[in-house]
Amino acid sequence: MKKFISIIAVLLLVACVQVSRADWVKQNTNSFAWFKDIFFLDQSRGWIVGTDGVLLSTADGGSTWTQNKKFTNDAILQVHFVTESRGWLLCERNIFDRGTDPASYLRLTTDGGRTWENIEFEDSGRERITRLLFNSDGKAMAFGEGGVFYNLQEDRTSWKKVQTAMHYLLLDGGFGSDRVGAIVGSGGTILFTEDSGFTWERASLLGETDTRFNAVFFNGQKGAWAVGTKGRIFRSNGGGRLWKQQFSGVTTNLTDVYFTSPTSGWAIGENGVIVRTRDGGNNWSDVTSRTTHRLEKIVFNGERGWVVGFGGTVLTYDAGSRPDQGAQPVLMKRG
């Protein structure tokens, strides 16, 4: 009898451990769109955007998602709210329907997302805009193909083209403070700023410098990570001037990276790949995602993690059921 009770106790312990692992769980959104971005304004309100003009919103922290009334069939690449009422969408026109129109344009809301006004980039052409980057002091910029670069003007509505020495495809950016930030892209491009983006300089890389960097993330002013092709991960400890390659353990292209503390972080990529670290990136381990779709963006909102990607993929993770030692979850990823 005692032996039987002991076996039951062990089985219950194993079950509890399995539950406490808090794996990534797929959410049903009733959509097959290619989700490109996810953004949370606070613990309750968030948005997911994707192809074919799909825009989802939540008012309960992601427990339920509602598909908003469609106002475009173009792809929505990014969503960002500056305040409760003021938000931006980065959109890309269908190449087969756009005619002589520019490839990229914006939508601006001043009423919390109920209506969206069309905003065009000044002197825009065929170059695609891939990302909007917002600083906490109100400065914003947009960039993309061929190093095309725009700054948001003082009216907080119009965007003016800036001539730069950048020529590579720029794909992502982030700020660690009001002044310190980085922009990454193809051809091993990592640019850093220490003056809120007024000037950008080329960073030094120690590792495989032919990497196409798809994403960058800052945890505080000094610590930053960049991820890209062939599973490559680079880290900077000095605000973005010098980057050293880390071993990820995978060769799949990585698309995004997010850290909830200086030591605890995640990277995602193609074929449903998710890797994580608990020691600042010195060691990375594979994590089961239960999907083979390309994953695009990862964020944490409090203790809850979110990943979105191809085929209507939305994954969620409850960090509260398996707390990381020393982890201090933060609210939002960028800007």
C-alpha positions as CSV (number, residue, x, y, z in Angstrom):
1,M,0.0,0.0,0.0
2,K,2.8,2.4,0.9
3,K,4.6,1.6,-2.3
4,F,1.3,2.3,-4.3
5,I,0.9,5.6,-2.5
6,S,4.5,6.5,-3.3
7,I,4.0,5.8,-7.0
8,I,0.9,8.0,-7.0
9,A,2.8,10.8,-5.3
10,V,5.6,10.6,-7.9
11,L,3.1,10.6,-10.7
12,L,1.3,13.6,-9.3
13,L,4.7,15.4,-8.9
14,V,5.6,14.7,-12.5
15,A,2.2,16.0,-13.6
16,C,2.6,19.2,-11.6
17,V,6.1,19.7,-13.1
18,Q,4.7,19.2,-16.6
19,V,2.0,21.7,-16.0
20,S,4.4,24.2,-14.5
21,R,6.5,24.1,-17.7
22,A,4.0,26.5,-19.2
23,D,4.7,25.6,-22.8
24,W,3.6,27.9,-25.6
25,V,-0.1,27.3,-26.4
26,K,-1.8,28.1,-29.7
27,Q,-4.8,30.5,-29.6
28,N,-7.7,30.2,-32.1
29,T,-8.3,33.6,-33.8
30,N,-10.5,32.3,-36.7
31,S,-8.1,33.9,-39.1
32,F,-5.5,32.5,-41.6
33,A,-3.9,35.9,-42.2
34,W,-0.1,36.2,-42.0
35,F,0.2,38.1,-38.8
36,K,3.1,40.6,-38.9
37,D,3.0,42.4,-35.6
38,I,1.5,42.5,-32.1
39,F,1.5,45.5,-29.7
40,F,0.1,46.1,-26.2
41,L,-0.6,49.5,-24.9
42,D,-1.2,48.3,-21.3
43,Q,-2.2,45.2,-19.5
44,S,-5.6,45.1,-21.2
45,R,-5.5,46.7,-24.6
46,G,-3.6,45.2,-27.6
47,W,-3.6,44.8,-31.3
48,I,-2.5,42.2,-33.9
49,V,-2.1,43.1,-37.6
50,G,-1.4,41.2,-40.8
51,T,-2.0,40.6,-44.5
52,D,-5.3,41.4,-46.3
53,G,-5.9,44.4,-43.9
54,V,-6.6,42.1,-40.9
55,L,-6.6,44.1,-37.6
56,L,-7.5,42.3,-34.3
57,S,-7.9,44.0,-31.0
58,T,-8.3,42.9,-27.4
59,A,-9.6,44.7,-24.3
60,D,-9.0,41.9,-21.8
61,G,-5.3,41.3,-22.1
62,G,-5.6,38.8,-25.0
63,S,-8.1,36.4,-23.5
64,T,-10.3,37.2,-26.5
65,W,-9.5,38.9,-29.8
66,T,-12.0,40.7,-32.0
67,Q,-11.5,41.3,-35.7
68,N,-12.1,44.9,-36.5
69,K,-14.1,46.1,-39.5
70,K,-11.8,46.0,-42.5
71,F,-10.9,49.3,-44.1
72,T,-8.2,48.1,-46.5
73,N,-7.1,44.9,-48.3
74,D,-3.4,45.9,-48.1
75,A,-1.0,44.3,-45.8
76,I,-0.6,45.9,-42.4
77,L,3.0,45.4,-41.3
78,Q,3.2,47.2,-37.9
79,V,0.9,48.7,-35.3
80,H,2.1,51.2,-32.6
81,F,0.1,53.4,-30.2
82,V,1.8,56.5,-28.8
83,T,-1.1,57.3,-26.4
84,E,-4.5,55.8,-25.7
85,S,-6.0,57.7,-28.6
86,R,-3.1,58.2,-31.1
87,G,-1.7,55.2,-33.0
88,W,0.0,54.3,-36.3
89,L,-0.3,51.5,-38.8
90,L,2.4,50.8,-41.4
91,C,0.8,49.5,-44.6
92,E,2.1,48.0,-47.8
93,R,0.1,48.2,-51.1
94,N,-0.5,45.1,-53.2
95,I,2.1,45.1,-55.9
96,F,-0.5,44.0,-58.5
97,D,-3.0,46.8,-57.6
98,R,-1.0,49.8,-56.6
99,G,-0.4,51.2,-60.1
100,T,1.8,54.3,-59.8
101,D,1.1,54.7,-56.0
102,P,4.0,54.4,-53.6
103,A,4.7,51.0,-52.1
104,S,4.2,52.0,-48.5
105,Y,1.9,54.4,-46.6
106,L,0.6,55.0,-43.1
107,R,-2.7,55.1,-41.3
108,L,-3.2,57.4,-38.3
109,T,-5.9,57.2,-35.6
110,T,-6.6,59.9,-33.1
111,D,-9.6,58.2,-31.5
112,G,-8.2,55.0,-30.2
113,G,-8.6,53.0,-33.4
114,R,-12.2,53.7,-34.3
115,T,-11.2,55.6,-37.5
116,W,-7.9,55.6,-39.5
117,E,-6.7,58.5,-41.7
118,N,-4.5,57.8,-44.7
119,I,-1.0,59.4,-44.4
120,E,1.6,59.3,-47.2
121,F,5.3,59.6,-46.9
122,E,6.8,62.8,-48.4
123,D,8.4,62.2,-51.8
124,S,7.9,58.4,-51.4
125,G,8.6,56.1,-54.3
126,R,8.9,52.4,-54.9
127,E,11.1,51.7,-51.9
128,R,9.3,49.7,-49.2
129,I,9.2,51.1,-45.7
130,T,9.8,48.1,-43.4
131,R,9.6,49.6,-39.9
132,L,8.6,52.5,-37.7
133,L,10.8,53.3,-34.7
134,F,9.5,55.4,-31.8
135,N,11.6,56.8,-29.0
136,S,10.3,57.5,-25.5
137,D,11.0,61.2,-25.9
138,G,8.5,61.5,-28.8
139,K,11.0,61.2,-31.7
140,A,10.0,58.8,-34.5
141,M,11.6,57.5,-37.7
142,A,10.8,55.2,-40.6
143,F,13.2,53.2,-42.8
144,G,13.4,50.4,-45.3
145,E,14.8,49.4,-48.7
146,G,18.0,51.0,-50.0
147,G,18.5,52.8,-46.7
148,V,15.5,55.0,-47.3
149,F,14.9,57.1,-44.1
150,Y,12.2,59.4,-42.8
151,N,11.7,61.5,-39.7
152,L,8.4,62.4,-38.1
153,Q,8.0,66.2,-38.1
154,E,7.1,68.5,-35.2
155,D,3.4,68.4,-36.3
156,R,3.5,64.7,-35.3
157,T,1.7,63.9,-38.5
158,S,3.9,64.4,-41.6
159,W,7.1,62.5,-42.4
160,K,10.0,64.0,-44.2
161,K,12.7,62.1,-46.2
162,V,16.3,62.4,-44.9
163,Q,19.3,61.8,-47.1
164,T,21.7,59.3,-45.4
165,A,24.8,57.3,-46.3
166,M,22.8,54.1,-45.7
167,H,22.3,51.8,-48.7
168,Y,21.4,48.4,-47.3
169,L,17.9,47.1,-46.5
170,L,17.0,48.2,-43.0
171,L,14.6,45.9,-41.1
172,D,14.3,46.8,-37.4
173,G,15.3,49.2,-34.7
174,G,15.1,49.7,-31.0
175,F,16.0,52.2,-28.2
176,G,17.5,51.4,-24.8
177,S,17.1,54.9,-23.6
178,D,16.1,58.3,-24.9
179,R,19.5,58.6,-26.6
180,V,20.9,55.2,-27.2
181,G,19.5,52.9,-29.9
182,A,20.3,50.7,-32.9
183,I,19.0,49.9,-36.4
184,V,19.7,46.6,-38.1
185,G,19.4,45.2,-41.6
186,S,21.0,43.2,-44.4
187,G,24.7,43.0,-45.3
188,G,25.7,42.7,-41.6
189,T,24.3,46.2,-41.0
190,I,24.1,47.4,-37.4
191,L,23.9,51.2,-36.9
192,F,24.0,52.8,-33.5
193,T,23.1,56.2,-32.1
194,E,23.9,58.0,-28.9
195,D,22.0,61.2,-29.7
196,S,18.4,60.1,-30.1
197,G,18.8,59.2,-33.8
198,F,20.2,62.5,-35.1
199,T,23.3,60.7,-36.2
200,W,24.0,57.0,-36.8
201,E,27.3,55.2,-37.0
202,R,28.3,51.7,-38.1
203,A,28.9,49.3,-35.3
204,S,31.7,46.8,-35.0
205,L,30.9,43.1,-35.3
206,L,32.9,40.1,-34.0
207,G,31.5,37.1,-35.8
208,E,29.9,36.2,-39.1
209,T,29.5,39.7,-40.6
210,D,27.5,38.6,-43.7
211,T,24.4,38.2,-41.5
212,R,21.1,39.7,-42.5
213,F,19.8,41.0,-39.2
214,N,16.0,40.9,-38.9
215,A,15.4,42.2,-35.4
216,V,17.1,44.0,-32.5
217,F,16.1,44.4,-28.8
218,F,17.4,46.5,-25.9
219,N,17.1,45.5,-22.3
220,G,18.1,48.7,-20.5
221,Q,20.6,51.2,-22.0
222,K,23.6,48.9,-22.5
223,G,22.4,45.3,-23.1
224,A,21.1,44.5,-26.6
225,W,20.7,41.5,-28.9
226,A,20.3,41.2,-32.6
227,V,19.1,38.1,-34.5
228,G,19.1,37.1,-38.2
229,T,19.9,34.5,-40.8
230,K,21.2,31.0,-40.1
231,G,20.3,31.2,-36.4
232,R,22.8,33.9,-35.7
233,I,22.5,35.9,-32.5
234,F,24.8,38.9,-31.6
235,R,25.0,40.7,-28.3
236,S,26.2,44.1,-27.3
237,N,27.1,45.1,-23.7
238,G,28.0,48.7,-24.5
239,G,24.9,50.3,-26.0
240,G,25.5,49.1,-29.6
241,R,29.0,50.1,-30.5
242,L,30.4,46.5,-30.4
243,W,28.6,43.2,-31.0
244,K,29.8,39.7,-30.3
245,Q,28.2,36.6,-31.8
246,Q,26.6,34.0,-29.5
247,F,25.9,30.4,-30.3
248,S,22.1,29.7,-30.7
249,G,22.2,26.0,-31.4
250,V,20.0,26.4,-34.4
251,T,20.6,27.2,-38.1
252,T,17.1,28.3,-38.9
253,N,16.6,32.0,-39.8
254,L,15.6,34.0,-36.7
255,T,13.1,36.8,-37.1
256,D,12.7,38.4,-33.6
257,V,14.1,38.5,-30.1
258,Y,12.8,39.7,-26.7
259,F,14.3,39.7,-23.2
260,T,12.3,40.0,-20.0
261,S,15.4,40.6,-17.9
262,P,19.1,41.0,-18.4
263,T,19.4,37.2,-18.3
264,S,16.1,35.7,-19.6
265,G,15.3,36.0,-23.3
266,W,13.6,34.4,-26.3
267,A,14.3,34.3,-30.0
268,I,11.8,33.1,-32.7
269,G,12.1,32.2,-36.4
270,E,11.1,30.2,-39.4
271,N,9.6,26.7,-39.2
272,G,8.1,27.4,-35.7
273,V,11.6,27.7,-34.1
274,I,11.7,29.1,-30.6
275,V,14.9,29.2,-28.5
276,R,15.4,30.7,-25.1
277,T,18.2,31.6,-22.7
278,R,18.4,32.0,-18.9
279,D,22.0,33.3,-18.7
280,G,22.1,36.3,-21.0
281,G,22.6,34.4,-24.2
282,N,25.6,32.3,-23.3
283,N,23.5,29.2,-23.7
284,W,20.3,28.8,-25.8
285,S,17.9,25.8,-25.8
286,D,15.2,24.7,-28.1
287,V,11.6,25.2,-27.0
288,T,8.5,23.3,-28.4
289,S,6.1,25.6,-30.3
290,R,3.8,22.9,-31.8
291,T,3.8,24.7,-35.2
292,T,6.0,24.7,-38.3
293,H,4.8,28.2,-39.5
294,R,7.1,31.2,-39.7
295,L,6.9,33.2,-36.5
296,E,7.2,37.0,-36.9
297,K,7.0,38.9,-33.6
298,I,7.3,38.1,-29.9
299,V,6.4,40.4,-27.0
300,F,5.7,40.0,-23.3
301,N,2.9,41.9,-21.6
302,G,3.5,41.6,-17.9
303,E,4.2,37.9,-17.3
304,R,2.4,36.7,-20.4
305,G,4.2,36.2,-23.7
306,W,2.8,36.4,-27.2
307,V,4.1,35.2,-30.6
308,V,2.4,35.8,-33.9
309,G,3.1,34.5,-37.4
310,F,2.0,32.9,-40.6
311,G,-1.3,31.2,-41.1
312,G,-3.1,33.0,-38.3
313,T,-0.6,31.8,-35.7
314,V,-1.0,33.2,-32.2
315,L,0.9,31.6,-29.4
316,T,0.7,32.5,-25.7
317,Y,2.9,31.7,-22.8
318,D,2.2,32.2,-19.1
319,A,5.5,33.0,-17.4
320,G,3.8,33.2,-14.0
321,S,3.4,29.5,-13.8
322,R,7.1,29.0,-14.3
323,P,8.9,32.0,-13.0
324,D,12.5,32.6,-14.1
325,Q,15.1,33.3,-11.4
326,G,15.9,37.0,-11.5
327,A,13.3,37.7,-14.2
328,Q,11.7,41.1,-14.2
329,P,9.0,41.1,-16.9
330,V,8.6,44.4,-18.8
331,L,5.5,45.7,-20.5
332,M,6.4,46.4,-24.2
333,K,9.1,45.8,-26.7
334,R,9.6,48.9,-28.6
335,G,9.3,52.6,-28.3
